[in-house]
Every structure is written in C-alpha cells, then in structure tokens.
C-alpha cells in the first residue's frame, strides 16, 4: 500500500508539472506585452514604471529562472496575484467555483438519473423505443452545447418567459444551463449503460437469477445495473472533470459568472497567474477524479478486491 501511495503521489506531481510546463510554454509563445496588461492596458507607460512592474513580477529574470520559480510556486499552490483582478488567484478561482460547481454537479446528477432510467427502460426490450432513444442520443451528441442553450433560451425564456435570460440570480437561472449541459452527457452515458446492461443480461448469472424466480426489475436494478456501472463509472469521472473545466460555452451563452468567464478573460488579457491556476485546477481534478474512480471500482466489483489481496 505504501508503494502504491508513493506511485500515485508521483503520478500527481508528474501530471501537475507537465500541465505547468505546457502552460508556461504556451504563454511565452503568445504575442503581446505583459507589461501593458499589468499597467491596465495603457499604451503609454513610462520607462520607470515599466521597469518597476518588470522587476516586481520577475519579468527581468532569465527565462529558465522564470520557469523554475513558476513551477515551484505552481506545485505548492502559490499562483500569485491576478494581473487583471489584482487579487490572489486562489480567491478569484474560489469565487468562480462557487458559481460553476452547482451547475456542473447538477448537470451530472441529472444526466446520470436520466441515463439510468433510459437504460433500464430500453435495454434488451421494446426495439422501437430503443431505436427512438438511440436516434435521439445521436442527435444530442451531434448538437453543440451552445446551440442547445440558444434553443432553450428561445423557447423557455423569450417565448414562454418561464426562466431568466441570463445571470446567477436564484435557482431559476440554473435550470436552463443545467438542462443544456446535461443533455449531451445523458446521451453518451445512456449508450454506455444500455450496452453494459444488455451484455450483463446475457451472462450466465442472469439465467441463474431468473431460474430462482427473481423478477426482471430486480434483475436489472440489483444485478445488471451493477455490472453496467463499471464502464459508466470511468466515463462519469472523465465527464465530471470535463464539465468542471469545460463549462465555458454554457456559461457564456447564459451569461453566468464562473470558471468559463474568468478563463476567457484570462486568455484574452494574458493573465498568466490566473491561467496557471485554472490549468493546474483542471489537471488536479482529472488526477483526483481518476483516483476516486479506481476506488469506486473496488466497491462495485468485489473481484478486484480479491485480486488486490
């Protein structure tokens, strides 16, 4: 267990170091003058003020030394102060996460609930209904999230006036973004769960359970769904990380303040500390969620625990 823990820790550090390195290289390759950003975008900066800003933010140091300091701060979570917000990066990201987390988690939970109901209802029976939902899933997967958001806004906000057009005020403003973000997730999770459930229902254990007099509903809920959850749990972990780090389009369409908004602003303004913080957060999320998925495997499939022992 100690060796496994050390290996996982080294994996986390390697992923974070790689993310920090790629961010540093990309930032240095972007054209533009970071001093102009630090000075508030003013095109007229006297030499003395420019020298002060350059020295204060370490831009006068050799490139290799900037990289060393950059990685050292990044790996300990010290991202410095945002050029644009003039606040610690951790505070800016924390404020944005308070808006993005409810959106991402609600969308994922709704997608899981809809996907489970869809898989249970259509796996291995009712071919016409199954084909209908399969076609609908393909359409949802082929439709960009921003287009779904525009359709929902046109119908439920502009026409019916049921929900606000944009903003972060109250739970009503969360309904349409959650639906728009969850529909593509529902489509892909439904496909994985249905395929896994259909394969499970063809296994010998399913015949044994039916021979004992168990009903079809009990077989699907208690046994088949558990086998189908193995592949779906991996995909769910990846989707959660993608939703948290890739909510830019949804938040932009619905005018919500969150990770998507500050990401766009950080890229446009070359706010390197903020970009670094967002990238490191995304990398950490992917690593941590993958570790949690491995732990869920052990809970779902007892055979894996036996192999570990």
C-alpha positions in Angstrom: 0.0 0.0 0.0 2.9 2.4 0.8 4.4 1.7 -2.6 1.1 2.3 -4.3 0.6 5.5 -2.4 4.1 6.8 -3.5 3.4 5.8 -7.1 0.1 7.7 -7.1 1.7 10.8 -5.5 4.5 10.8 -8.1 1.8 10.5 -10.8 0.0 13.5 -9.5 3.2 15.5 -9.3 4.2 14.5 -12.9 0.8 15.5 -14.3 0.9 18.9 -12.5 4.5 19.5 -13.6 3.5 18.7 -17.2 0.5 21.0 -17.1 2.5 23.8 -15.6 5.3 23.4 -18.3 2.9 23.4 -21.2 1.1 26.5 -19.8 4.4 28.3 -19.4 5.5 27.5 -23.0 2.1 28.5 -24.4 2.1 31.7 -22.5 5.6 32.7 -23.7 4.6 31.9 -27.3 1.5 34.2 -27.3 2.4 37.6 -28.8 1.9 40.7 -26.8 3.4 42.7 -24.0 2.5 41.5 -20.4 3.6 44.9 -19.0 0.6 46.5 -20.8 -1.7 44.1 -19.1 -0.1 44.9 -15.7 -0.5 48.6 -16.4 -4.2 48.3 -17.0 -3.9 48.2 -20.8 -2.5 51.6 -21.2 -0.4 52.1 -24.3 1.6 54.9 -22.7 3.9 53.5 -20.0 7.0 55.5 -18.9 10.3 53.6 -18.6 10.5 53.9 -14.8 7.0 52.4 -14.3 7.8 49.7 -16.8 11.0 48.8 -15.0 9.2 48.7 -11.7 6.5 46.4 -13.0 9.0 44.2 -14.8 11.1 43.8 -11.6 8.1 43.3 -9.3 6.7 40.4 -11.4 10.1 38.9 -12.2 9.9 39.5 -15.9 13.5 40.8 -15.9 14.9 37.4 -14.9 16.3 34.8 -17.3 13.7 32.6 -18.9 15.0 29.4 -17.2 14.8 31.1 -13.8 11.3 32.3 -14.5 10.4 28.8 -15.4 11.9 27.4 -12.1 10.1 29.9 -10.0 7.0 29.4 -11.9 6.9 25.6 -11.4 8.0 25.9 -7.8 5.1 28.2 -7.0 2.7 26.2 -9.1 3.4 22.8 -7.4 2.7 24.3 -3.9 -0.4 26.1 -5.0 1.0 29.6 -4.9 -0.2 31.1 -8.1 0.4 34.7 -7.1 -1.8 37.7 -7.9 -4.0 38.0 -10.9 -2.9 40.7 -13.3 -6.5 41.7 -14.1 -8.3 41.3 -10.8 -5.5 42.4 -8.5 -6.4 39.7 -6.1 -4.8 36.3 -5.2 -5.6 33.8 -7.9 -6.9 31.3 -5.3 -9.6 33.8 -4.3 -10.6 34.5 -7.9 -10.9 30.8 -8.7 -12.7 30.0 -5.4 -15.3 32.7 -6.2 -15.8 31.4 -9.7 -16.1 27.8 -8.5 -18.9 28.7 -6.2 -20.9 29.5 -9.3 -19.6 26.7 -11.5 -19.8 23.8 -9.1 -23.6 23.9 -8.6 -24.0 24.0 -12.4 -21.6 21.1 -13.1 -22.7 18.8 -10.3 -26.4 19.4 -11.0 -25.9 18.7 -14.7 -24.0 15.5 -14.0 -26.6 14.2 -11.5 -29.4 14.9 -13.9 -27.6 13.2 -16.7 -26.9 10.1 -14.5 -30.6 9.9 -13.4 -31.9 10.2 -17.0 -29.3 7.8 -18.4 -30.2 5.1 -15.8 -33.9 5.5 -16.4 -33.3 5.3 -20.2 -31.0 2.2 -19.9 -33.4 0.4 -17.6 -36.4 1.1 -19.9 -34.8 0.2 -23.2 -32.0 -2.3 -22.7 -32.9 -5.6 -24.3 -36.6 -4.8 -24.9 -39.0 -2.6 -26.8 -37.0 -2.3 -30.0 -38.9 0.6 -31.4 -38.5 2.6 -28.2 -34.8 1.7 -28.0 -34.2 2.8 -31.6 -36.0 6.1 -31.0 -33.9 6.9 -28.0 -30.7 5.8 -29.8 -31.5 8.2 -32.6 -32.3 11.0 -30.1 -29.0 10.3 -28.3 -27.1 10.6 -31.6 -28.8 13.9 -32.3 -27.9 15.3 -28.9 -24.3 14.2 -29.2 -24.1 15.9 -32.6 -25.5 19.2 -31.4 -23.2 21.7 -29.8 -24.0 22.8 -26.3 -24.3 26.4 -27.2 -26.9 25.6 -29.8 -28.9 23.6 -27.2 -28.6 26.7 -25.0 -29.9 29.0 -27.7 -32.9 26.8 -28.4 -33.8 26.5 -24.7 -33.4 30.3 -24.3 -35.6 31.0 -27.3 -38.4 28.7 -26.1 -38.5 29.0 -22.4 -37.1 32.5 -21.8 -38.0 34.6 -24.8 -41.3 32.9 -25.7 -42.7 31.4 -22.5 -40.9 33.7 -20.1 -40.5 30.9 -17.5 -36.8 31.4 -16.8 -34.5 34.4 -16.8 -32.4 35.0 -19.9 -29.1 35.3 -18.1 -27.4 35.8 -14.7 -26.8 33.9 -11.5 -29.8 35.0 -9.5 -31.6 32.2 -7.8 -32.3 28.6 -8.7 -34.4 29.5 -11.7 -31.4 30.9 -13.5 -29.7 27.5 -13.1 -32.4 25.4 -14.7 -31.8 26.0 -18.4 -27.9 25.8 -18.1 -28.2 22.6 -16.2 -30.5 21.1 -18.9 -28.3 22.3 -21.8 -25.2 20.9 -20.2 -26.8 17.6 -19.1 -28.4 16.5 -22.4 -25.1 15.6 -24.2 -23.9 13.9 -21.0 -27.2 11.9 -20.8 -26.8 10.8 -24.4 -23.3 9.3 -24.0 -24.0 7.8 -20.6 -27.2 6.2 -21.8 -25.3 4.4 -24.6 -22.7 3.1 -22.3 -25.1 2.0 -19.6 -27.5 0.4 -22.1 -24.8 -1.6 -23.8 -23.3 -2.7 -20.5 -26.8 -3.7 -19.2 -27.6 -5.7 -22.3 -24.3 -7.6 -22.1 -24.9 -8.3 -18.4 -28.4 -9.7 -19.1 -26.9 -12.2 -21.5 -24.4 -13.6 -18.9 -25.0 -17.0 -17.2 -25.6 -15.3 -13.8 -28.7 -13.6 -15.3 -30.1 -17.0 -16.2 -29.4 -18.3 -12.8 -31.2 -15.4 -11.1 -34.2 -15.8 -13.4 -34.3 -19.5 -12.6 -34.6 -18.6 -8.9 -37.8 -16.7 -9.6 -36.4 -13.2 -9.5 -38.4 -10.6 -11.5 -37.0 -8.7 -14.4 -37.0 -5.4 -12.5 -35.0 -6.9 -9.6 -32.5 -8.5 -12.0 -31.9 -5.2 -13.8 -31.7 -3.0 -10.7 -29.8 -5.2 -8.3 -27.5 -7.2 -10.6 -27.4 -6.0 -14.2 -27.0 -2.3 -13.4 -24.1 -3.1 -11.1 -22.2 -4.8 -13.9 -23.0 -2.0 -16.3 -21.8 0.6 -13.8 -18.1 -0.4 -14.3 -17.7 1.2 -17.7 -20.1 4.1 -16.8 -18.1 5.0 -13.7 -14.9 5.6 -15.7 -16.8 7.7 -18.2 -18.6 9.6 -15.4 -15.4 10.6 -13.7 -13.9 11.9 -17.0 -17.2 13.8 -17.8 -17.2 15.4 -14.4 -13.7 16.8 -14.9 -14.6 17.9 -18.4 -17.8 19.6 -17.2 -15.9 21.5 -14.4 -13.1 22.6 -16.7 -15.1 23.0 -19.9 -18.2 25.0 -18.9 -17.0 28.0 -21.0 -19.7 27.7 -23.7 -22.6 27.1 -21.4 -21.7 30.0 -19.0 -21.1 32.3 -22.0 -24.5 31.5 -23.6 -26.4 32.0 -20.4 -24.3 35.0 -19.2 -23.2 33.2 -16.0 -20.2 34.2 -14.0 -18.0 31.3 -13.3 -14.9 29.4 -14.4 -15.8 29.8 -18.1 -16.0 33.6 -17.8 -12.7 34.1 -16.0 -11.0 31.6 -18.3 -12.0 33.6 -21.4 -10.9 36.9 -19.7 -7.6 35.4 -18.5 -6.7 34.2 -22.0 -7.8 37.5 -23.7 -5.8 39.6 -21.2 -2.8 37.2 -20.9 -3.3 36.9 -17.2 -0.6 34.3 -16.6 -1.1 33.7 -12.9 -4.8 33.1 -13.4 -4.3 30.9 -16.5 -1.8 28.8 -14.5 -4.3 28.5 -11.6 -7.1 27.3 -13.9 -4.9 24.8 -15.8 -3.5 23.4 -12.5 -7.0 23.1 -11.1 -8.1 21.2 -14.2 -5.1 18.9 -14.1 -5.6 18.2 -10.4 -9.3 17.5 -11.0 -8.5 14.9 -13.6 -6.0 13.1 -11.4 -8.1 13.1 -8.3 -11.2 12.0 -10.1 -9.3 9.1 -11.7 -8.1 8.0 -8.3 -11.7 8.2 -7.0 -12.9 6.1 -10.0 -10.3 3.4 -9.1 -11.7 3.4 -5.6 -15.2 3.1 -6.9 -14.1 0.1 -9.0 -13.2 -1.8 -5.8 -16.7 -1.1 -4.3 -18.6 -2.0 -7.4 -16.7 -5.2 -8.3 -15.6 -7.4 -5.4 -13.4 -9.5 -7.8 -10.9 -6.6 -8.0 -10.5 -6.5 -4.2 -9.7 -10.2 -4.3 -7.1 -9.7 -7.0 -5.5 -6.9 -4.9 -5.3 -9.2 -1.9 
